[in-house]
Amino acid sequence: MEQKEVKNLSFEQAMQELEAIVEKMEDGTLSLEESVQAYARGTELAKFCRGKLNAAEATIRKLESDGSLTPYLDDKEIPF
């Protein structure tokens, strides 16, 4: 199955895929090559999710500091 580029996923889609990867790796049925590929994809997904969470946290901090809800980072500005 063709994987979407991480940047084209929603946070929820990325988390769901990451959870599925973890389950596959934990069940011990992947070959070494599949495990390495799964690890690489999982790392990419985790980095993406961390960036989304950091952006959301920054938006909340801005809201708390000045009372206005404005995006701290545009998706295009997130470096991944």
N, C-alpha and C positions, 0 to 999 in steps of 0.2 A: 504494500500500500504506500502510495506517495505521501510523504510528510509535508505539511505546510511549513513555510518559513516561519520561524518563531515570531518574527515581528508582525506577522499577519494573524496571530492568534489573540484571542482575548485572554485576560488573566485566568479566567475560569477554565478555558480550554487548555491552557498551558499547565495549570495545576492538575487537571484530570489526566493529561498525558503523562505528567511526571509521576503521579501516583501509580499509573499502570506500569510504567517502567520499573519503579521500585518493586512492585508486586512480582513482575517477571524475574527480576534479578534475585529476589529473595527465595523464589521457589526452586532455584538451582537447575533449571532445565535449559538455560541458554548456553550455547557454546562459548568458548573464549572470545572468538571474534564478535559474536553477537553481544556478549557482555561489554566488550570495549566500545562497540557502537552505541549500545544503550547508555553506557556511562557518559559518553561524549554528548549525546542528545540530552540526557538528564541534566548535565552541567549547564548546557545552553539554556534549557528551560528554567532551571533554578536561577540563573543570572537574570533572565528576563523578568521572572516573577519578583525577584528582589528589587529590580529597578522600578517596577510598577508600584510595589509597596512603598518604596522610598519616596516616589513622586506623590503618592496619596498622603503619606505622612507629612510631607512638606506642605501640601495644600491645606491640611488640617491645622498645622502650626500657623500658617499665614492667616487662616480664618480666625483662629483663636487670638492672634495678636492684633488684628485690625478690624475684625468683625465683618469682613467682606469675603465672599466665596469666589475666588478667582483661581484658575489652574496655576499651579506653581511652575509646572513644566508641560509643554505641549508634547504629545507623543513623538513628534518629529525631533524633539530636542533630547530625548532619552538616548544615551550613547550605547546602543547595542543593536 
